[in-house]
Amino acid sequence: MVTVIFYSMMLAILQVKMCSLISAKVRCLEFLKILKGIVVVGTNYQSRSVARQFGVTTVDLNDVHNIDIAFDVVDEVDFNKNMLKGSGATHTVQKVVYSMADMCVILAEHAKVVHRLGSKNPVAVEVLPIAVTPVLRRLVALGGVPEIRSALRKDGPVITDLGNMIVDVGFPNGIQNPAELEKNINVIPGVVDNGFSGWPNQAWNSDHQLFE
């Protein structure tokens, strides 16, 4: 079987023929011949577009019953095996893919390992556009410092592939109880999902060492 990262974006592998772990830093051209033997579900428009450029067959998530392998990167991971995602604004779809995958493999650089989640990155919260203002108030009540994520190459906010907005919520002292905060955020009316994620089947660091 083959597991692949395109530019640190996740591709969920459906049909694979060889077994290999390929670094995100390896150029796609170097393993183009391998990629032609797989079928993937990309979790965002860009990953699907890149896959098609290299001749990789893509399918819609609604058209599959299960996924063999989901391969992803992470924004932060703590020593209690809690993970934080969302910098790419695709965490909602990624969590659906995780739930369908027989195996989920995460690659985490040393810089991503923290003593407490929220130390370096905010919590990404996907929000219905019509509910942004009341959601912001509720996030402040939870002790967060929310900010609507702005787009880089256009005016206005980041809009996800699902048509929603992203609110980045900082916690200056870090997050003491990620599981509790995840639940408290997700019960807010108007919230679609947040960037907290559970522990995968396997997680590897940049030295190809398996996290225990």
Stockholm file with secondary structure:
# STOCKHOLM 1.0

chainA/1-212         MVTVIFYSMMLAILQVKMCSLISAKVRCLEFLKILKGIVVVGTNYQSRSVARQFGVTTVDLNDVHNIDIAFDVVDEVDFNKNMLKGSGATHTVQKVVYSMADMCVILAEHAKVVHRLGSKNPVAVEVLPIAVTPVLRRLVALGGVPEIRSALRKDGPVITDLGNMIVDVGFPNGIQNPAELEKNINVIPGVVDNGFSGWPNQAWNSDHQLFE
#=GR chainA/1-212 SS CEECEETTEEEEEEECCSCEECCTTSCGGGGHHHHTTCEEEESSHHHHHHHHHTTCEECCGGGCSCEEEEEEECSEEETTSCEECCTTSCHHHHHHHHHHEEEEEEEECGGGEESSTTSSSCEEEEECGGGHHHHHHHHHHTTCEEEECBCSSSSSBCBCTTSCEEEEEECTTCCSCHHHHHHHHHTSTTEEEESEECCCSEEEETTSCBCC
#=GC SS_cons         CEECEETTEEEEEEECCSCEECCTTSCGGGGHHHHTTCEEEESSHHHHHHHHHTTCEECCGGGCSCEEEEEEECSEEETTSCEECCTTSCHHHHHHHHHHEEEEEEEECGGGEESSTTSSSCEEEEECGGGHHHHHHHHHHTTCEEEECBCSSSSSBCBCTTSCEEEEEECTTCCSCHHHHHHHHHTSTTEEEESEECCCSEEEETTSCBCC
//
